Amino acid sequence: MLSHIERESSSSERPETPRLLRLTCAPGLTPWLEQEVRDLGYDVEGSDHTGVELRGRMVDAMRLTLRLRTAYHVLQRFGDLRARDAEAMYQGAIRLPWERVISPDGHVTVTSTVRNDSIRNSMFANMRLKDAIVDRISQVHGRRPDAGSDGDRTVVHLYWQDDFCRITLDISGRKLSDRGYRRIPRRAPMRETIAAAILMQADYDGSRPLVIPMCGSGTIAIEAALIAANRAPGLLRSNFGVKHLLTFDEGTWTEERVSARKLKAKQSPAPIIASDIDPDAVDAARKNASTAGVDHLIEFQVCDFAETPLPEEAGTIILHGEYGQRLGDPVELQSTYKRIGDFLKQSCGGWDGYVFTSKELAGTIGLKAARRTPFENGSIDCRLLQFELYSGTRRTSDAS
Ligand SMILES: C[S@@+](CC[C@H](N)C(=O)[O-])C[C@H]1O[C@@H](n2cnc3c(N)ncnc32)[C@H](O)[C@@H]1O
């Protein structure tokens, strides 16, 4: 057993002090994540291209984990270190009280973001931090937890920039975008968090009809239904990193889940219509919506996008077509996008029109966009184009 480690008295009797929470997101989604954090009543302390920071207690970390739509991970600060190389990082990390949060019978996964000249492969940094964790626990208890890369139990994240290391506990575990409903992904599905951000950008709140032609596996329609029903996305999943921490307070977690379940929609949701030309895509979308528990809120149709039935009351229409880099013949795609422009102009007067596509194809629609919002969709530079579709929308050559 390690003699130089002082076993500190349990912190459970002391009031918990708020800690730094870092919420990570897909690059560029920060503005929508910030908005969500503020809407939940929290103050944002800082933000950058891939995340937002605030201060909160464990109950706040749990609430954010259950309710955020655009975040990847909720990370709770565990310790900061100064380390120039892996040995120094190991020596700093073994001094942290891992035995308070990880059981010797547990299982730990280390993930990292490393920008340090002495580390060529971040897997090495992960391994040395894992060594520090299991060595410390083994010195305290005489046994050590298992370790691996599956990320299904305790997850520890290392952020290492130059000689600064921040070590956090991953409250979410697997990415929050893995909601668990998309059992049948189909071709080129959109990440759930990007779909949620697009809907936020379109000011969607469920009060007006929403039409999603080219719905694919149904991600945008399903995220919309979750928003319209005010359903916390974290309720769709049962496993989170926090549940595998020794400090996990089941009572607080249950209370947070119960209060998330009590959230009510502001009004009964207006119709959501999702269509696709591919019957298998519509079948997958319907099954995914059923897994998410929102199939009763979405009407599905198999048809060409231009044949999608529009409700009488105008609302929002969002098209996410294919892009040349991933799917489809480029020449055919250009004519599809031109047809999309004609459809919006001729059939969607009075609607708020949006097209999400690659930067290259954004210029082929033939309608002037009122707003172009950049999105990084994996490696593809995308745009959400917003069109004001009043009767007699003019076609112009300026699609920039
Ligand atoms: C990029 S995928 C949409 C992905 C979707 N947002 C998701 O998350 O799964 C484009 C979809 O457009 C559909 N599509 C292509 N041409 C179409 C057309 N003319 N009319 C309707 N749907 C079409 C394809 O079948 C495909 O499912």
The ligand as an ORCA input file, in Angstrom:
! r2SCAN-3c Opt
* xyz 0 1
  C     -27.750     13.374    -47.257
  S     -29.108     12.297    -47.202
  C     -30.098     12.949    -45.884
  C     -29.563     12.477    -44.570
  C     -30.478     12.780    -43.423
  N     -30.467     14.187    -43.031
  C     -30.109     11.898    -42.243
  O     -29.700     12.416    -41.213
  O     -30.157     10.690    -42.378
  C     -30.036     12.785    -48.622
  C     -31.322     12.007    -48.844
  O     -31.967     12.580    -49.993
  C     -32.705     11.545    -50.628
  N     -33.018     11.995    -51.995
  C     -32.177     12.090    -53.051
  N     -32.837     12.572    -54.145
  C     -34.123     12.772    -53.751
  C     -35.277     13.276    -54.405
  N     -35.267     13.642    -55.690
  N     -36.414     13.390    -53.696
  C     -36.453     13.005    -52.390
  N     -35.393     12.500    -51.707
  C     -34.240     12.413    -52.393
  C     -31.812     10.325    -50.547
  O     -32.574      9.139    -50.667
  C     -31.175     10.522    -49.158
  O     -31.883      9.780    -48.185
*
